[in-house]
Amino acid sequence: MSRKLKILHFVAGDLNGGAARGAYWLHQGIQRLGVDSKVYSNSESVLDDNSVITLPRTKVAKLFNTLRVQLDSVLTLLYPKRVKNIFSTGLIGSDFTKLNAYKDADIIHLHWINSGFINIKHLSKIDKPIVWTMRDMWPMTGGCHYSMACDNFKTGCGNCLQLKSEQQYDLSRFINYRKKKYIPKNIKLVGISRWLTEQAKQSSLFKSFEITTISNAINPEVFKPIKPDYAKEVLGIKADKKIILVGSTNSKDDYKGFGKFIESLKFLDKERYLLCFFGRVDNTELKSLGIEYISLGYLHDTISLCLAYSSADVFVAPSIMEAFGKTLIESMACGTPVVCFDATGPKDIISHKIDGFKAIPFESEEMAKGIEWVTSYKNYSELSENARDKVLRKFNTDVIAKEYLAMYENLISDERE
């Protein structure tokens, strides 16, 4: 191409963690391919990166950002019996079309755009090719990020189970209607797992759209193995036991399946294991388990996460519904095998008894069998090496960035024809 391709990524949330971090690493991978890539975000962390444009720079801007987050979900207060899972409306957001970075961009790449960051209505103003990487189910639903047992997103929502609504024309129906009205029909959709892509193809919103699957990715130069003995020493782990690691932003989220993991413990020899947790967990619940445990709290930096993964003999990902499973590939990159259920996004990540164990969904005893199998496997180092090798081959940011570059170039070619 005669000049550098210019991409502007829209990424809501803290760039230090979660889905936002995955999008940021993709942005960096695309930069390494010679593309002029920038990130527009509502994150308060700019990471000392001049290619990151953020909303909350001044105290006043930060206040407005906080207010937008609250306003985005204020209508859910009309449903006091609602399930307290994350529910986003897409009704609030600043007008990004006034940004110079927007005007200069050749392609707009949407990622996770919630928390009052983007008003869905403003998507109709975009006059450039658009890629939307779906990082959960929200783009195809009437507000929930995971539909759980509900299939209403396939028919336009209404009677929302998470809102505990008995009305067909409720908030979820209204949000779904706005998406149908304002999401451009020429948008290029990407699912981060085959499961998420299939869900989108069945949705009322996207059943006629072209949808591609491109895996989530991490930087394996950031997530890499640390000697287990050193990792344990730094974390203060002294017990001579097999270490089971579990992590979650919030263990109370239904779709994370934390209850399934807790139930699996009754099938294990509790004297043989030490549980290690990171994220938000209920310490009261842990104390009642009758098993030795350590709670590391929130781990905001990659070094701490690498120490946690490297100290463990197995990482358990008990999610019932997951768009992909970034923590799985973080663990694998550190050489720690994973146990998960053979369902949704994680089923495409793990190769059964090669780099981990896929338990029958959603049987807690099967999960316990997986933990036993991994921690007792005679050639454990082979599992570890296979896990790291798979991340290098399939989930490496530089590998995934090339797939997106090919997509960008095709979009620009189609635009010029």
C-alpha positions in Angstrom: 0.0 0.0 0.0 1.3 3.5 -0.8 0.8 4.8 2.8 0.4 3.4 6.2 -3.0 2.0 7.0 -4.7 3.8 9.9 -6.7 1.9 12.4 -8.6 3.3 15.4 -9.6 0.8 18.1 -12.4 1.5 20.4 -11.7 -0.1 23.8 -13.7 0.4 27.0 -12.4 -0.6 30.4 -9.0 -0.6 32.1 -6.2 -1.3 29.6 -4.3 -3.0 32.4 -6.7 -5.9 32.6 -9.6 -8.0 31.2 -10.8 -7.8 27.6 -9.3 -4.4 27.2 -5.8 -5.7 27.7 -6.3 -8.3 25.0 -7.4 -5.6 22.6 -4.5 -3.4 23.6 -2.0 -6.2 22.9 -3.6 -6.8 19.5 -3.1 -3.1 18.8 0.6 -3.4 19.6 0.9 -6.5 17.4 -0.7 -4.6 14.5 1.7 -1.7 15.1 4.6 -4.2 14.8 3.3 -5.0 11.3 3.9 -1.4 10.3 0.3 -0.2 10.6 -0.6 3.2 12.1 -2.8 1.9 15.0 -4.3 4.0 17.7 -6.6 3.2 20.7 -9.5 5.3 21.8 -10.5 4.3 25.4 -12.2 5.4 28.6 -9.5 3.8 30.6 -7.7 6.0 33.2 -4.5 4.1 32.4 -2.8 5.4 29.3 0.2 3.1 29.9 2.6 6.0 28.9 1.6 5.2 25.3 1.2 8.2 22.9 -1.0 6.0 20.6 -3.6 5.7 23.4 -6.3 8.4 23.4 -8.4 8.5 26.6 -11.5 10.3 27.8 -10.8 10.8 31.5 -7.7 13.2 31.5 -8.9 16.0 33.8 -10.7 15.7 37.1 -13.9 17.0 35.4 -13.5 14.5 32.6 -13.0 11.7 35.0 -16.2 12.8 36.9 -18.2 12.7 33.7 -16.7 9.3 32.8 -17.9 7.9 36.2 -21.3 9.5 35.6 -21.6 7.9 32.2 -20.9 4.5 33.7 -23.7 5.0 36.2 -26.2 6.4 33.7 -25.6 3.6 31.3 -27.3 1.2 33.8 -29.7 3.5 35.5 -32.8 2.1 33.7 -32.1 -1.4 35.2 -33.3 0.1 38.5 -36.8 -0.3 37.1 -36.2 -4.0 37.6 -35.5 -4.4 41.4 -35.6 -8.2 41.2 -33.1 -8.4 38.4 -30.2 -10.9 38.5 -27.1 -8.9 39.5 -25.0 -9.9 36.5 -23.5 -7.1 34.3 -26.2 -5.6 32.1 -25.3 -2.8 29.7 -27.7 -0.5 27.7 -25.5 1.3 25.2 -27.7 4.4 25.6 -24.8 6.6 26.8 -21.6 7.7 25.2 -19.7 10.7 23.8 -19.7 11.6 20.1 -16.4 10.1 18.9 -16.9 11.4 15.3 -15.5 14.7 16.4 -12.1 13.2 17.2 -9.2 14.0 14.8 -8.1 10.4 15.2 -11.6 9.3 14.0 -11.4 11.6 11.0 -7.9 10.3 10.1 -8.7 6.6 10.4 -9.2 4.3 7.5 -10.9 1.6 9.6 -12.8 1.7 12.9 -12.2 -1.4 15.0 -14.7 -1.9 17.9 -13.9 -4.2 20.8 -15.7 -4.1 24.2 -17.5 -0.7 24.1 -19.7 -0.7 27.3 -19.5 1.2 30.6 -21.1 4.3 29.1 -18.3 4.5 26.5 -20.2 4.3 23.2 -23.8 5.1 22.5 -25.1 2.6 19.9 -26.9 5.3 18.1 -23.5 6.9 17.2 -22.4 3.8 15.3 -24.8 4.8 12.5 -22.7 8.0 12.0 -19.6 6.0 11.1 -18.7 6.6 7.4 -15.7 4.2 7.2 -15.3 0.4 7.2 -16.0 -1.1 10.6 -14.7 -4.3 12.3 -16.3 -5.4 15.5 -14.5 -8.0 17.6 -17.2 -9.5 19.8 -15.6 -10.2 23.2 -18.8 -11.5 24.8 -22.4 -11.9 23.8 -23.5 -8.3 24.4 -23.4 -7.1 20.8 -26.1 -9.7 19.9 -28.3 -9.3 23.0 -30.7 -6.9 24.6 -28.3 -6.0 27.3 -26.9 -9.1 29.0 -23.3 -10.1 28.4 -24.0 -13.8 28.7 -27.5 -15.2 28.0 -27.0 -18.3 30.2 -30.1 -20.5 29.7 -32.1 -17.8 27.8 -32.5 -18.0 24.0 -34.5 -14.8 23.7 -31.6 -13.1 21.8 -32.5 -15.3 18.9 -36.0 -13.7 18.6 -35.3 -10.1 19.5 -35.3 -10.3 23.3 -38.1 -9.3 25.7 -39.4 -11.1 28.7 -35.8 -10.8 29.9 -34.8 -13.5 32.4 -31.9 -11.5 33.8 -34.2 -8.5 34.4 -36.8 -10.8 35.8 -39.2 -9.1 33.4 -42.6 -10.6 32.4 -43.2 -8.0 29.7 -42.5 -8.6 26.0 -41.7 -5.0 25.4 -39.2 -4.4 28.2 -35.8 -2.8 28.4 -34.1 -5.7 26.7 -36.5 -5.5 23.7 -35.9 -1.7 23.4 -32.1 -2.2 23.5 -32.3 -4.9 20.9 -34.4 -2.7 18.7 -31.9 0.2 18.9 -29.1 -2.1 17.9 -31.1 -3.3 14.9 -31.8 0.3 13.9 -28.4 1.8 14.4 -25.7 -1.0 13.8 -24.5 -0.5 10.2 -25.3 -3.5 7.9 -21.9 -3.5 6.3 -20.1 -4.1 9.6 -17.5 -6.9 9.7 -18.1 -9.1 12.7 -15.5 -11.2 14.4 -16.2 -13.9 17.1 -13.2 -14.7 19.4 -14.3 -18.4 19.5 -16.3 -20.7 17.2 -18.9 -20.9 19.9 -19.4 -17.1 20.1 -19.6 -17.0 16.3 -22.3 -19.7 16.2 -24.3 -17.8 18.9 -24.1 -14.6 16.8 -25.2 -16.5 13.6 -28.3 -17.6 15.5 -29.2 -14.2 16.9 -32.0 -12.1 15.5 -29.5 -9.2 15.0 -26.7 -10.9 13.2 -28.2 -13.9 11.4 -27.8 -12.3 8.0 -24.3 -10.8 8.7 -21.0 -12.3 7.6 -19.1 -13.4 10.7 -15.5 -14.6 11.0 -13.8 -16.4 13.9 -10.3 -15.1 15.0 -9.1 -16.2 18.4 -8.2 -13.9 21.3 -4.4 -13.6 21.8 -1.8 -12.7 24.4 1.9 -11.6 24.2 3.9 -14.7 25.1 6.9 -12.5 25.8 4.9 -11.0 28.6 3.3 -14.2 29.9 6.1 -16.7 30.2 7.2 -19.4 32.7 8.9 -18.6 35.9 10.7 -21.3 37.9 8.0 -22.8 40.2 10.2 -22.8 43.3 11.1 -19.1 42.8 7.4 -18.2 42.1 6.3 -19.9 45.3 9.0 -18.2 47.4 8.0 -14.8 46.1 4.3 -15.5 46.8 5.0 -16.9 50.2 3.7 -20.4 49.4 5.5 -22.9 51.7 3.1 -25.8 51.7 4.5 -29.0 50.1 1.3 -29.8 48.3 -0.1 -29.7 44.7 -1.3 -26.2 44.0 -4.7 -25.6 42.3 -5.0 -22.1 41.0 -8.4 -20.4 40.3 -9.0 -16.8 39.2 -12.0 -14.6 38.5 -12.8 -10.9 38.4 -15.9 -11.8 40.4 -16.6 -15.3 41.6 -20.2 -14.3 42.1 -20.9 -14.1 38.4 -23.1 -17.0 37.5 -21.4 -17.8 34.2 -18.0 -18.2 35.9 -19.1 -21.5 37.4 -17.3 -20.9 40.7 -19.9 -23.0 42.5 -19.1 -26.0 40.2 -15.4 -25.7 41.3 -16.3 -25.5 45.0 -18.5 -28.6 44.5 -15.7 -30.5 42.8 -13.5 -30.2 45.9 -15.6 -32.8 47.8 -14.3 -35.4 45.4 -10.6 -34.6 46.1 -8.2 -35.5 48.9 -8.1 -32.2 50.7 -4.8 -33.1 52.4 -3.1 -33.3 49.0 -3.9 -29.8 47.7 -3.4 -26.2 48.4 -6.0 -23.8 46.8 -4.7 -20.5 45.5 -7.2 -17.8 44.4 -6.8 -14.5 42.7 -9.6 -12.0 42.0 -12.7 -11.4 44.1 -13.7 -14.4 46.2 -15.8 -14.9 49.3 -13.3 -15.6 52.1 -16.2 -16.7 54.4 -17.0 -19.4 51.9 -13.4 -20.5 51.6 -13.0 -20.9 55.3 -15.8 -23.4 55.4 -14.2 -25.7 52.8 -11.9 -27.4 55.2 -9.0 -27.2 52.8 -5.8 -25.1 53.0 -6.0 -22.0 50.8 -4.3 -18.7 49.9 -6.1 -15.7 48.6 -3.9 -13.4 46.5 -6.5 -10.7 45.9 -6.6 -8.7 42.7 -3.4 -9.1 40.6 -3.2 -6.0 38.4 0.2 -6.5 36.9 1.4 -9.3 34.6 4.4 -10.2 36.7 2.2 -11.1 39.6 -0.1 -13.1 37.3 2.9 -15.0 35.9 4.1 -15.8 39.4 0.7 -17.1 40.3 0.4 -19.3 37.2 4.0 -20.5 37.4 3.6 -21.5 41.1 0.5 -23.7 40.3 0.4 -27.3 39.2 -2.9 -26.8 37.5 -5.2 -23.9 36.6 -8.9 -24.5 36.9 -11.3 -22.6 34.6 -14.8 -23.7 35.7 -16.8 -21.3 33.5 -20.2 -22.4 32.4 -20.3 -19.8 29.6 -17.3 -18.0 28.3 -16.7 -16.2 25.0 -13.1 -17.4 24.9 -11.1 -17.8 28.1 -8.1 -15.5 28.2 -6.9 -16.7 31.6 -6.6 -20.2 30.1 -4.0 -19.1 27.5 -2.2 -16.9 30.1 -1.8 -20.0 32.2 -0.7 -22.1 29.3 1.8 -19.5 28.2 3.4 -19.8 31.7 3.6 -23.6 31.2 0.7 -24.5 33.5 -1.9 -27.1 32.2 -5.6 -26.2 32.4 -8.8 -28.0 33.5 -12.0 -26.7 32.0 -15.4 -27.9 30.9 -15.7 -29.1 27.3 -18.0 -26.3 26.4 -18.3 -22.8 24.9 -15.1 -20.8 24.2 -12.6 -22.9 26.3 -13.4 -26.1 24.4 -11.4 -24.8 21.4 -8.4 -23.9 23.6 -7.6 -27.1 25.4 -6.6 -30.3 23.7 -7.8 -33.1 26.0 -5.0 -34.9 27.8 -2.4 -33.1 25.7 -2.1 -29.7 27.3 -4.9 -30.0 29.9 -8.2 -31.8 30.6 -11.7 -31.1 29.3 -14.3 -32.3 31.7 -17.8 -33.3 30.7 -20.1 -30.3 31.1 -21.0 -29.4 33.8 -20.2 -32.2 36.1 -18.2 -31.3 39.2 -16.9 -34.8 39.7 -15.5 -34.8 36.2 -13.7 -31.5 37.0 -12.2 -33.2 40.1 -11.1 -36.1 37.9 -9.4 -33.6 35.6 -7.5 -32.0 38.5 -6.4 -35.4 39.7 -5.3 -36.5 36.2 -3.2 -33.4 35.5 -1.5 -33.3 39.0 -0.8 -37.0 38.9 0.4 -37.3 35.3 3.8 -39.0 35.1 5.1 -36.9 32.3 3.9 -33.6 33.6 6.7 -31.6 31.9 5.2 -32.8 28.5 1.9 -31.2 29.4 3.6 -28.0 30.4 5.7 -27.8 27.2 2.6 -28.6 25.0 0.7 -25.8 26.7 3.3 -23.2 26.1 3.9 -24.4 22.5 0.2 -24.1 21.6 0.1 -20.5 22.7 3.2 -19.7 20.6 1.6 -21.3 17.6 -2.1 -20.4 17.9 -2.6 -17.6 20.4 0.4 -15.4 19.9 -0.5 -11.7 19.4 1.8 -11.4 16.3 0.1 -14.4 14.7 -3.4 -13.1 15.3 -2.4 -9.5 14.2 -1.6 -10.9 10.7 -5.1 -12.3 10.4 -6.6 -8.9 11.2 -4.2 -7.1 8.8 -5.4 -9.4 6.0 -9.0 -8.5 6.9 -8.2 -4.8 7.0 -6.6 -4.9 3.6 -9.6 -6.8 2.1 -12.0 -4.2 3.5 -10.0 -1.3 2.1 -9.8 -3.1 -1.3 -13.6 -3.6 -1.3 -14.1 0.0 -0.3 -12.1 1.2 -3.3 -13.8 -1.0 -5.9 
